[in-house]
Amino acid sequence: QVQLVESGGGLVQAGGSLRLSCAASGRIFSKNIMGWYRQAPGKQRELVAAISSGGSTNYADSVKGRFTISRDNAKNTVYLQMNSLKPEDTAVYYCNYNTDYWGQGTQVTVSS
């Protein structure tokens, strides 16, 4: 089992920044992929960004150039730095480990 604890969500004005963190614990494999997904009201959950234990990254087109995913393997923690936030980024953001495990979600609200 893997437990994921997220933090860092909140309310921010358009153009602002937030940083999300997700700490993983439990049965962590040295090779893994951690990512951030989001789900807005009435919409399907979508991938925002993902990063492998080797550092390879993948981003949704809608966040490229604005969001940066990073990780600290020693702490089993993944981060999502979100800059130039837009109202359409408003959603619940979920941390994911190897597609199998999910965090509880953290709300990000961007006001216009």
C-alpha positions in Angstrom: 0.0 0.0 0.0 1.0 3.6 -0.7 -0.3 6.6 1.1 -0.2 10.1 -0.5 -0.6 13.3 1.4 -1.1 16.5 -0.6 -0.8 20.1 0.5 -0.6 23.6 -1.0 -4.0 24.2 -2.6 -5.9 27.4 -2.0 -7.4 30.5 -3.5 -5.4 32.8 -5.7 -6.1 35.6 -8.2 -5.6 35.1 -11.9 -1.9 35.5 -12.8 -0.8 34.3 -9.4 1.1 31.2 -8.3 0.7 28.2 -6.1 2.9 25.2 -5.2 1.4 21.8 -4.5 3.3 19.1 -2.6 2.6 15.4 -2.4 4.5 13.1 0.0 4.3 9.4 -0.6 4.8 6.7 2.1 4.5 3.0 2.4 5.6 0.5 -0.2 7.5 2.8 -2.5 9.4 1.2 -5.5 12.6 2.9 -6.6 11.3 3.1 -10.1 7.9 4.8 -10.3 5.9 7.6 -11.9 4.2 10.2 -9.9 1.8 12.7 -11.3 -0.8 15.3 -10.8 -4.3 15.1 -12.2 -7.2 17.5 -11.8 -11.0 17.4 -12.0 -13.2 20.4 -12.5 -16.9 20.3 -11.7 -18.8 18.4 -14.4 -15.6 17.3 -16.1 -13.5 14.2 -16.3 -10.3 13.8 -14.3 -7.3 14.8 -16.6 -3.6 14.5 -16.4 -1.8 17.7 -15.6 1.8 16.5 -15.4 3.8 13.4 -14.5 7.4 12.7 -13.7 9.3 9.4 -13.5 11.8 8.5 -10.9 14.5 9.2 -13.5 13.2 12.7 -14.1 11.3 12.4 -17.4 8.3 14.7 -17.5 5.1 14.9 -19.4 2.6 17.9 -19.4 -0.8 18.6 -20.6 -0.8 21.1 -23.5 -2.9 23.5 -21.5 -0.3 23.9 -18.8 3.0 23.8 -20.7 5.1 26.8 -20.0 3.2 27.6 -16.9 3.4 24.6 -14.6 6.6 22.7 -13.6 6.6 19.3 -12.0 9.6 18.2 -9.9 10.4 15.6 -7.3 12.7 14.8 -4.4 13.3 11.1 -4.5 15.0 11.1 -1.1 11.8 12.4 0.4 9.4 10.5 -2.0 7.8 13.9 -2.6 6.5 15.4 -5.8 5.8 19.1 -6.4 3.8 21.1 -8.8 4.7 24.7 -9.3 1.9 26.5 -10.9 2.5 30.0 -12.3 0.4 32.4 -14.4 -2.8 30.7 -13.1 -6.0 31.1 -15.0 -9.6 30.7 -13.8 -9.8 27.6 -16.0 -7.2 26.0 -13.8 -9.7 25.8 -11.0 -10.2 22.2 -10.0 -9.5 19.6 -7.4 -5.9 18.5 -7.9 -5.0 14.9 -7.1 -1.6 13.3 -6.6 -1.1 9.9 -8.2 1.5 7.1 -7.7 2.0 4.6 -10.6 -1.6 5.1 -11.7 -2.7 2.9 -8.8 -2.9 5.2 -5.8 -4.5 8.5 -5.3 -4.3 11.3 -2.7 -7.3 12.9 -1.1 -7.2 15.9 -3.4 -6.6 19.6 -2.8 -8.7 22.4 -4.1 -7.2 25.1 -6.3 -9.4 28.1 -7.0 -8.4 30.9 -9.4 -10.5 34.0 -9.3 -10.7 36.3 -12.2 
